Amino acid sequence: MERSIRNLTRGLAGICIAAGVFAASSASAAEPYLLDQNAAAPIVGALMEPIAPFTGGKSGSTTSILQFGDSNHASSDVAGNGSLSVIQQSGVNNRASQHIDGNNSALLLVQGGSNNSVFQAAKGDNDFQLVGVSGRDNKVAYIQNGDNLAGALDVRNAQNATVVAIQTPQSGNYLMPTGLNGIKNATVVVVPGRMYVFPKR
């Protein structure tokens, strides 16, 4: 089991890279946008496949945290059955926090670089999040409230950027923001059906 989790966390980096490559090819950094639900569904569905054996049923939940470097922080809070919480960090002074309140949900995080701060939360059943963060000084939050919600968020090569995604049933069951590569001095807010970019002063 431990070896399987280690292999899973190693594979997450490749998954995030694949998601990021798709994002980079879909939009420019200056014009991020959302894929509609029909386009996002098969992509997010493929990202969910590797974690299927670790979620579902009435069994206990699984938590895995891997950290490398100095001054890393991590927190995982899981209430419910059959859920998976995975945090993999590298670099210096990274922070992470995950919170699951429900059953058969999965929150996955891969981040590298320095001074990253990530918050993930899901309240509901059968939710899925994959967050990849690389670069410096990024602040990322992904919050889900509802059942059967799934999404992927990849933020890379960003400077002085804050990204907040809030997903509810009104935003659709699948969320795939794209073009979140190279954001500078900006706050990106993803809300049901919309994405807003605000410059930072």
C-alpha positions in Angstrom: 0.0 0.0 0.0 2.8 2.4 0.9 4.6 1.7 -2.3 1.4 2.2 -4.3 0.9 5.6 -2.7 4.5 6.6 -3.5 4.0 5.5 -7.1 0.8 7.5 -7.2 2.4 10.7 -5.9 5.3 10.4 -8.3 2.7 10.0 -11.1 0.8 13.0 -10.0 3.7 15.3 -11.2 3.4 13.8 -14.7 -0.4 14.2 -14.6 0.0 17.9 -13.6 2.5 18.4 -16.4 0.1 16.9 -18.9 -2.7 19.1 -17.7 -0.4 22.1 -17.8 0.7 21.4 -21.4 -2.9 21.2 -22.4 -3.6 24.5 -20.6 -0.6 26.2 -22.2 -1.7 25.1 -25.7 -5.3 26.2 -25.1 -4.9 29.8 -24.2 -2.3 32.6 -23.8 -1.2 33.6 -20.3 -2.7 37.0 -20.7 -6.1 35.6 -21.6 -7.1 32.7 -19.2 -10.5 31.2 -19.7 -12.6 28.2 -18.7 -13.2 25.1 -20.8 -16.9 24.4 -20.9 -18.2 21.3 -19.1 -18.4 19.1 -22.3 -14.7 19.9 -23.1 -13.5 19.5 -19.5 -15.3 16.3 -18.7 -13.1 13.8 -20.7 -9.9 15.6 -19.6 -10.8 15.6 -15.9 -12.1 12.0 -16.2 -8.8 10.8 -17.5 -7.0 12.5 -14.6 -9.3 10.8 -12.1 -8.6 7.3 -13.4 -5.3 6.6 -11.5 -6.8 7.3 -8.1 -9.9 5.1 -8.6 -8.5 2.2 -6.5 -8.0 4.6 -3.5 -11.6 6.0 -3.4 -15.0 4.6 -3.0 -16.9 2.3 -0.7 -17.3 2.4 3.0 -13.7 1.7 3.9 -11.4 4.1 5.7 -9.8 7.1 4.0 -6.1 7.4 2.9 -3.8 10.3 3.5 -0.3 10.6 2.1 2.2 13.5 2.6 5.6 13.7 1.0 7.8 16.7 1.7 11.3 17.6 0.5 13.5 20.6 1.4 13.3 22.9 4.5 10.5 24.7 6.3 7.6 22.9 4.6 4.1 22.8 6.2 1.2 20.4 5.5 -2.2 19.7 7.0 -4.8 17.1 6.0 -8.3 16.9 7.6 -10.6 14.1 6.4 -14.1 13.4 7.7 -15.9 10.6 6.0 -15.2 7.3 4.3 -13.4 6.2 1.2 -11.6 9.4 0.5 -8.0 10.2 -0.6 -5.8 13.1 0.5 -2.4 13.5 -1.1 0.1 16.3 -0.6 3.5 16.3 -2.3 5.8 19.3 -1.8 9.4 20.2 -2.7 11.5 23.3 -2.3 11.6 25.7 0.6 8.9 27.2 2.8 5.9 25.7 1.0 2.6 25.4 2.8 -0.5 23.3 2.1 -3.8 22.6 3.7 -6.5 20.1 2.6 -10.0 19.5 4.1 -12.5 16.9 3.0 -16.0 16.7 4.5 -17.8 13.9 2.8 -17.4 10.5 1.3 -15.5 9.1 -1.7 -13.7 12.3 -2.5 -10.1 13.0 -3.5 -7.9 16.1 -3.1 -4.5 15.9 -4.8 -1.7 18.5 -4.6 1.7 18.6 -6.3 3.7 21.8 -5.8 7.3 22.8 -6.1 9.4 25.9 -5.9 9.5 28.4 -3.1 7.0 30.3 -1.0 3.9 28.6 -2.4 0.7 28.5 -0.3 -2.2 26.2 -1.3 -5.6 25.7 0.3 -8.0 23.0 -0.9 -11.4 22.1 0.5 -14.3 19.9 -0.6 -17.7 19.6 1.2 -19.8 16.9 -0.4 -19.6 13.4 -1.8 -17.6 12.1 -4.8 -15.6 15.3 -5.3 -12.2 15.4 -7.0 -9.5 18.1 -7.2 -6.1 18.0 -8.8 -4.0 21.1 -8.1 -0.5 21.6 -9.5 1.6 24.6 -8.5 5.1 25.6 -9.6 7.1 28.8 -9.5 7.5 31.4 -6.8 5.2 33.4 -4.5 2.0 31.8 -5.7 -1.2 31.6 -3.6 -3.8 29.2 -4.8 -7.2 28.1 -3.3 -9.7 25.6 -4.7 -13.0 25.2 -2.9 -15.8 22.8 -3.8 -19.3 22.7 -2.3 -21.6 20.1 -3.6 -21.6 16.5 -4.8 -20.0 14.9 -7.9 -17.7 17.9 -8.6 -14.4 17.4 -10.4 -11.7 19.8 -11.6 -8.1 20.4 -12.4 -6.2 23.6 -11.7 -2.6 24.1 -12.8 -0.7 27.3 -12.0 2.9 27.7 -13.1 5.6 30.3 -13.9 3.6 32.9 -12.0 4.9 35.9 -10.1 3.0 37.7 -7.4 -0.2 35.8 -8.4 -3.3 34.7 -6.4 -5.7 32.2 -7.9 -9.0 31.3 -6.2 -11.5 28.8 -7.7 -14.9 28.1 -6.2 -16.9 25.3 -7.7 -20.6 24.5 -7.0 -23.2 22.5 -8.9 -24.1 25.8 -10.6 -20.7 25.9 -12.3 -21.1 22.4 -13.7 -19.7 19.1 -12.5 -16.4 19.6 -14.4 -14.1 22.5 -14.1 -10.9 23.0 -16.1 -9.4 26.5 -16.1 -6.8 26.9 -18.8 -4.2 29.5 -19.6 -2.9 29.9 -16.0 0.7 30.0 -17.1 2.9 33.0 -16.6 0.5 35.2 -14.7 2.2 38.2 -13.2 0.9 40.7 -10.6 -2.7 39.5 -10.9 -5.5 37.9 -8.9 -7.6 35.3 -10.8 -11.0 34.4 -9.5 -12.9 31.5 -10.9 -16.6 31.5 -9.9 -19.6 29.6 -11.4 -19.3 30.1 -15.1 -16.9 33.0 -15.0 -13.2 33.8 -14.6 -12.1 37.3 -13.6 -8.5 38.7 -13.7 -7.7 41.6 -11.5 -4.3 43.4 -11.7 -2.4 43.7 -8.5 -1.0 47.1 -7.6 
